[in-house]
Amino acid sequence: MKTGSTYHAFTKNETTKYIEYATSTSLTGPYTFEGTGDWAGWGSWVEGPALVQLDNGSWRIYFDGYATQKYYYSDSADNFQTWGAKQEIAGLTGLVRHMTVLKESGQPGDIRKLESFNVPGSFIRHYNYQARIDASVSPAEDAQFRIVPGLSNTTGISFESMNYPGYFLRNNNGNITLVKNDGSATFRNDATFKRVNGLANTSWTSYASFSNPNLYLRHYNNVLKLEAVVTALDKSDATFREVAQ
């Protein structure tokens, strides 16, 4: 897992049977071990680590205990330095081994604010059913959206208003508005977007129209549009950061 300029590796030591922790400034190494033996308190005879970041910014590692025939997780709130006691995931057969655990984004319940890249502190919000960016949003729920699987294609995403359930951001002739889902195929297409790496910064996010991937959500004079991006300013206007609620 890479955070900032550091790569973090969790690997089982086949001799000692512990999951150990190493870091490097390069994906291919060399790596320096920061935690060996029972450094995290998970005990031995554990393996198959899978690491995910939670919405609150902390980290969770999953692994199986093949001697106990149980599957566990443990959380860290200080960037991998210390970990909580391992917790068993109940209801799994003892034969479950080496699972890969991935965090799904864009699922029901994922509530986000969308911060502008080049106007820090300003967020996408709806105002009189028009989508725009503003720094001071009242009520706060106007800038909160539930990210759900795309209405026209579940590999994309759609943005449902937090305080107007059933209303989604949709393209309306290049303008982005908040509209109640009428169930039509046209609505579903206009309200579905594709997450891509940020056009101005790849650690941020840009949103392309699912039906026309050459068009992106961007702000212009604070109003949210769906347009082609060409210039460096266009790309900055079309780059956002998802902030968990």
Buried (B, 14 or more C-beta within 10 A) or exposed (E): EEEEEEBBBBBBBEEEBBBBBBBBEEEEEEBEEBBEEBBBEBBBBBBBBBBBEEBEEEBBBBBBBBEEEBBBBBBBEEEBEEBBEBEEBEEEEEEBEEEEBEEEEBEEEBBBBBBBBBBEEBBBBBBEEBBBBBEEBEEBBBBBBBBBBBBBBEEBBBBBBBEBEEBBBBBBEEEBBBBBBEEEEEBBBBBBBBBBEBBBBEEBBBBBBBBEEEBBBBBBEEBBBBBEBEEEEBBBBBBBBBBEB
